[in-house]
Amino acid sequence: MATAATTFDPQALKRAIEERNAAAQVELFTDDAALEIVDQANPPSKPLVFQGREAVGGYLADVASRDMTHRVGGLVVDGDRASYTIDCTYPDGNKVLCMASADLRDGRIARLRGLQAWDQ
């Protein structure tokens, strides 16, 4: 029996990130999702990797718990791919820029790769 394809909801992702709602974010991931982060401490040859929805949720909860604002921009969904940026600002003015690329499956994020840079 065929099932209807589920469509990814980019506005739900934008809302969840900007509202720092980790629980809503993790609901947008598949059970077997992978999250890879590349930054100064985790180079491309050894990215920080979280495997599975529970591990991804732990990382997202940590990020959401930080006192900073998040603004999602350039959010584009094309078939089974999505990309966006996140501009983050701490109360002291320090900034973080994140660029993300997601592979989608059944209306959820199956793999998310993020590149981040922050003020020193």
C-alpha positions in Angstrom: 0.0 0.0 0.0 1.5 3.4 -1.0 1.6 6.2 1.5 1.5 9.9 0.7 4.8 11.7 0.9 5.1 14.1 3.9 6.2 17.6 3.1 8.9 19.3 5.2 7.6 22.4 7.0 10.3 25.1 6.7 8.3 27.6 8.7 8.1 25.2 11.7 11.9 24.9 11.6 12.3 28.7 11.4 9.9 29.2 14.4 11.5 26.5 16.5 15.0 27.9 16.0 14.1 31.5 16.5 12.0 30.6 19.6 14.9 28.5 21.0 12.5 25.5 21.2 14.7 22.4 21.1 11.7 20.0 21.5 10.0 21.5 18.4 13.3 21.3 16.5 14.0 17.7 17.3 10.5 16.7 16.2 11.6 17.7 12.7 14.4 15.1 12.6 14.1 11.4 11.6 14.8 8.8 14.3 18.1 7.9 12.7 19.1 11.5 11.9 22.8 12.6 11.9 24.0 16.1 12.7 27.5 17.1 11.8 29.1 20.4 13.0 32.3 21.9 11.4 33.9 24.8 13.2 37.3 25.9 14.5 37.4 23.2 17.1 36.0 20.5 14.8 37.6 20.6 11.3 36.1 19.0 8.2 38.3 15.9 8.7 36.9 15.4 12.2 33.5 17.0 12.5 31.5 16.9 15.7 28.9 14.2 15.0 25.6 13.4 16.8 23.8 10.2 15.6 20.2 9.5 16.3 17.3 11.8 17.4 18.1 11.6 21.1 21.8 12.7 20.6 20.7 15.4 18.2 18.1 16.5 20.7 20.8 16.8 23.4 22.9 19.1 21.3 19.9 21.2 20.3 18.8 21.5 23.9 22.3 22.8 24.8 22.2 25.4 22.1 18.7 26.5 22.9 19.6 26.9 26.6 22.1 29.6 25.8 21.1 33.2 26.3 21.2 34.5 22.7 18.9 35.4 19.8 18.7 33.4 16.6 17.5 34.7 13.3 17.0 32.3 10.4 17.6 33.6 6.9 17.9 32.4 3.3 15.7 29.3 4.1 15.3 27.4 0.9 13.7 23.9 0.3 14.1 22.2 -3.0 12.8 18.6 -3.1 14.8 16.6 -0.6 17.2 19.3 0.3 17.1 22.4 2.5 19.6 25.1 3.4 19.6 28.2 5.6 21.7 30.5 7.7 21.3 31.3 11.4 22.6 34.6 12.8 23.1 34.4 16.6 23.8 37.2 19.0 24.8 37.0 22.6 23.8 39.8 25.0 27.4 41.1 25.1 27.3 41.6 21.3 29.3 38.5 20.3 28.0 36.9 17.2 27.9 33.4 15.7 27.1 32.7 12.1 25.8 29.2 11.1 25.2 27.8 7.6 23.3 24.6 7.4 22.5 22.1 4.7 19.9 19.4 5.3 19.0 16.1 3.5 15.2 15.5 3.9 13.4 12.2 4.1 9.6 11.8 4.5 9.2 15.4 5.5 11.9 15.4 8.2 15.6 16.1 8.5 17.7 12.9 8.0 21.1 14.6 7.9 22.1 18.1 8.9 25.5 19.5 8.2 26.4 22.8 9.8 29.3 25.2 9.5 29.7 27.8 12.2 32.0 30.7 12.9 32.0 33.0 15.9 33.6 36.1 17.2 36.7 35.5 19.3 
